[in-house]
């Protein structure tokens, strides 16, 4: 029953950023769930009863010229494995086209190291989308936003510098930055929407970042056609 519920929640999380981090944590327990895990899944179920539907709104906007990727990391957030969580949100203008919450495969020995791994993940995702748009004849720039000064500073260097434990396969972003393929820019932690993909946050912060990403909890009793007003469209999840 636990696995069945988590798989259904995983499907819902594709269109609902507010449960992405919770579903990620539950999915890690699918191999050997216990009673405590089932109780946590019931807590997620109560949240979905309160907020059963989420709309991803796409307001009409001018043609975008930049891909914005917001990344954030919760260093050693897993109490058992000490692995960190990477959260990211990809926006084309005001439209959120991708979001995710993932456990890092490499254990970061410092917050700066784990933030760097998150920045690498966001850069790879942004470059993939940039390449796809280029195939369609759409030329856009790539900006990756991080609230970590250590990760931003490391991206502007060449080589390991003081981060001796970073694996060399993660240094390719430095070359991309040097050649101007992407820019790594600062963002305040309180203004970084990727924060909701790394840890549990308060309801006020959650609603703030959902609004920034263009998502909105809606009442299922209303007429869905009312969301398709002039200048807006929405996908319902």
Secondary structure, 3 states (H helix, E strand, C coil): CHHHHHHHHHHHHCCCHHHHHHHHHHHCCCCCCCHHHHHHHHHHHHHHHHCCEEEEECCCCCCCCEEEEEEEEECCCCCCCCCCEEEEEEEECCEEEEEEEEECCCCCCCHHHHHHHHHHHHHHHHHHHHHHHHHCCCCCEEEEEECCHHHHHHHCCCCCCCCCCCCHHHCHHHHHHHCCCCEEEECCHHHCHHHHHCCCCCHHHHHHHHHHHCEEEECCCCCHHHHCCCCCCEEEC
